[in-house]
Amino acid sequence: MIHVRYNRFYNRVSVHGHAQAAPKGEDLVCSAASILVHTLSANVTQMEKAGIAARTVADIQDGYATISCRALMGHESTVSSIFQAVCVGFEILADKFPEYISYKILG
């Protein structure tokens, strides 16, 4: 099972595990979660380059990811909106496939 935790206070998303909904390479739930992870990672990197965020972390490994950043002053709502938009995707996956993915909001 994939476990996704979104900490709104720290702008941090942690993802652990594998869906195991199908064999490796054929698992659409895992693929969907993976693209959300990579989308958030790319956005965090772009925000840092644009001077919107700092202290970015995008640690992505097989079965594990942590993505976070600190919003720079005046950009809190932008950073928060991007994290929330991507996390809606995790929420949809968890609602449609609760046996393969769990999603919780912390903070």
FENUR-V685773 format. One record per residue. N is the residue number from 0. RES is the residue in one small letter. OMEGA is omega in whole degrees, 0 to 359 (999 if undefined). Layout:
# FENUR-V685773
n | res | omega
N | RES | OMEGA
N | RES | OMEGA
This chain:
# FENUR-V685773
n | res | omega
0 | m | 175
1 | i | 177
2 | h | 179
3 | v | 178
4 | r | 180
5 | y | 177
6 | n | 183
7 | r | 183
8 | f | 183
9 | y | 184
10 | n | 183
11 | r | 174
12 | v | 176
13 | s | 181
14 | v | 181
15 | h | 172
16 | g | 179
17 | h | 181
18 | a | 183
19 | q | 177
20 | a | 180
21 | a | 177
22 | p | 179
23 | k | 182
24 | g | 180
25 | e | 186
26 | d | 183
27 | l | 177
28 | v | 179
29 | c | 178
30 | s | 180
31 | a | 178
32 | a | 180
33 | s | 181
34 | i | 176
35 | l | 177
36 | v | 182
37 | h | 176
38 | t | 179
39 | l | 178
40 | s | 179
41 | a | 179
42 | n | 178
43 | v | 178
44 | t | 179
45 | q | 179
46 | m | 178
47 | e | 179
48 | k | 181
49 | a | 180
50 | g | 180
51 | i | 184
52 | a | 178
53 | a | 180
54 | r | 181
55 | t | 175
56 | v | 174
57 | a | 181
58 | d | 183
59 | i | 178
60 | q | 179
61 | d | 178
62 | g | 183
63 | y | 173
64 | a | 170
65 | t | 179
66 | i | 180
67 | s | 173
68 | c | 175
69 | r | 178
70 | a | 175
71 | l | 185
72 | m | 180
73 | g | 182
74 | h | 183
75 | e | 183
76 | s | 178
77 | t | 180
78 | v | 180
79 | s | 180
80 | s | 180
81 | i | 178
82 | f | 181
83 | q | 181
84 | a | 179
85 | v | 182
86 | c | 173
87 | v | 177
88 | g | 177
89 | f | 180
90 | e | 178
91 | i | 178
92 | l | 181
93 | a | 178
94 | d | 183
95 | k | 184
96 | f | 185
97 | p | 178
98 | e | 184
99 | y | 182
100 | i | 174
101 | s | 183
102 | y | 178
103 | k | 174
104 | i | 178
105 | l | 174
106 | g | 999
